[in-house]
Amino acid sequence: MRLWIGLSLPQLALEIFSPNWCNDAGSVVLEQERVLAVSPLARAAGVGRGMRRGGVLMLMPEARLHERDPAREAEALDAVALAMLQFTPQVALAEEATLLLDIGASLRLFGGIRALCARVRASLQALGFTASISCAPTARAAWLLARAGANRLAHGQRQGRGRALRMASLERRLEHLPVALLPPARPYMSWFEGIGCERLGELRRLPRPGLQRRCGRELLDTLDAAYGMCPELFEWVAPPESFRARLELFDRIEQADLLLAGARHLVLQLVGWLCARQLAVERITLLMEHERGRVGMPPTPLEIALAEPSWRDEHLVRLLKERLARQELPAPVIGLGLEARQVRAMAPPTESLFPEPGGSEEDRMRMLELLVARLGADNVLQALPQADYRPEVANEWVPVQQKAERAAQAAARLPPDVSSLPRPSWLLAKPIALLIRNHRPFYGSPLKVASTPERIEAGWWSDTQTRDYFIAEGQDHTLYWIYRERIVGSGEDAEPRWYLHGLFG
């Protein structure tokens, strides 16, 4: 079915200066020397919309006053639209700081309208904006319900329920909305008040020919669109070819871990861009901008390379959280930037019918990436066998990020019979010389040879090895990987020496 979500941002003019996740310091936005938007703390102090600058300073001398910035409002609205692309590819910008999302095809993917609205609300909260959210079968009705809730929020009231999933319930809800919500009706509000027409239900009962002659065709078209009586056309938001986003911080930040809220704001935009273009990111760079001017310094980059391409915001935010916790800032940060340096096509979902025990490969790679962010790239290693018969050379450990780049080359050079040979799960970094008792190797107890020898003769070009490897068993039934050096010649030192090289699991 066709279903729309309307998002209206009544505090957009204020929250571009003071997001709702920062401490409320009593911010006030002025337009032509009159109050346009106030924070909850300023409202509690008695500051109201329409008040002059002098009255604000008299009631709240410590208030932070800002002049309205339409350019920053437009940038913020574009950022919200980009983030909403993760829920549907059909997002449209509407008048009066409102977004419209066609989510009819996304309901099953996100678990129904309630779950989807909850995720949209959580994303807007993380972006730092207060929103009035509505849902309706038509786009104009969703816009009207969202604007009605936004008007209540702007005056410090509760939004109320703005959800109507069927046309019957939508018509009942629209009947009680004020006529002033319709933009084409506002120039004629004195006439509507004079005839006692204050609600949309009363407006629909007026004669249409006379209403068209007095107010124009646009009013009737808007009303018909809200009730689903005429088609609606929109220009959808198109994601850019490449991703680069920036956020001006509300204050000078001196601790890196306090930058997480701003970084999450940028990550949500990145996720919307990735979903819209069906891409996954492999490498991102967070740029922490410092003071500008003569004493300025270049931004501090924080680069994160992912072992597995991802497009999930929770995973990217978790990695940034771990890295920011260990980051030292050379100077206070006044702005953030995020770039997607390396992307690839989004991988299709798994084709297996049943979930894999212990999680999928993607889950394991996320765990490794989290460990890399927490412990450092040099402290999280994975095995990468090399094309060599000598165990010390073949047993190489490399950082997780390097394994994906070198694994294909190493696998192509491995001898075909290596994978079928018995190898221990734990290879010692340096072989341990074993004692000889009663002509048998001894390691805590006499070792009993339990296999035929495997002869390794390799490394003649650098470090020649001539060894016979055996699987040996101790009295506690532990299996060891031992070898005997082949000694050429005779004499007192001709007795073969035994070494322990590995342990089987």
PyMOL commands that set and color helices and strands:
alter all, ss='L'
color gray80, all
select helices_A, chain A and resi 12-15+40-44+53-59+70-84+113-127+139-154+167-174+179-181+183-194+200-204+208-215+217-226+256-277+313-326+361-375+377-379+391-394+400-413+418-420+492-494
alter helices_A, ss='H'
color red, helices_A
select strands_A, chain A and resi 4-8+27-31+34-38+64-67+91-94+98-102+132-136+244-253+279-289+300-310+333-345+381-383+397-399+426-433+435-437+440-442+448-449+454-458+465-473+479-485+498-503
alter strands_A, ss='S'
color yellow, strands_A
deselect
rebuild
show_as cartoon
